[in-house]
Amino acid sequence: MIEKIKQFFREVQVETKKVVYPGRDELVGSTWIVIITVIVVSVFLGIIDLSLTKLVGLAIR
């Protein structure tokens, strides 16, 4: 059992060495894309929410 655990961590170490991490420029660019996407989706959902609220308000009257 202990040998299996040791083997697992050795394999994890080998696989970790294969990982290619993004550079600073790529990381900053990806972060901006995520921020802009979140803002656009938030505005879109806010407009939909406001529209549906007014529509339901009119339907209830």
N, C-alpha and C positions, 0 to 999 in steps of 0.2 A: 504494500500500500504506500509506504513512504517513498519507494523507488518510483512509483507512478507519479506521485506529486512532484518529485524532483525532476523527472523527465518532462512533465508538463511545463514547469517553470523554465527549463532549458529551451524548450520549443518556443515558449512565449518570448524569450530573450532573442532567439534567432529571428523570429518573425518581426519583432520590434525593430531590429536593425534594417529590415527591408522597407520600412515606412519612409516615404518621402514627404517631408513637411513643407508647406508652402512658404515662399519667401515673404518678406515684409510687404512688397508692393502688391503681390497677389492677395495677401491677407487683408490689406487695407481696401483693395478694390472689392473683394467679396463682402466685406463688412458694409461698405456703402451700398452695395446692391441689396443686401438684407434690410438695411435701414430704410431705403427708398421703397422697397416692396411692402414693408410693414406699414409705412405711412400711407401709401396708395390704397392698400386693402382696408386700412382703418377708415380712411375718408369714404371709400366706396360703401363699406358696411354702415357707417354713420348716416350716409344719405339714404340708403335703403331703410334703415331703422326709422329715420325721421319720416320718410314717405309712408311707410306702413303704419306708423303711429297716427299720422294725419288721416289716412284712409280708414283706419278702424274707428277713429273719432267721428268721422263723417258718417260711417255706417251705423254707429250706435245712436246718433242723433235722430 
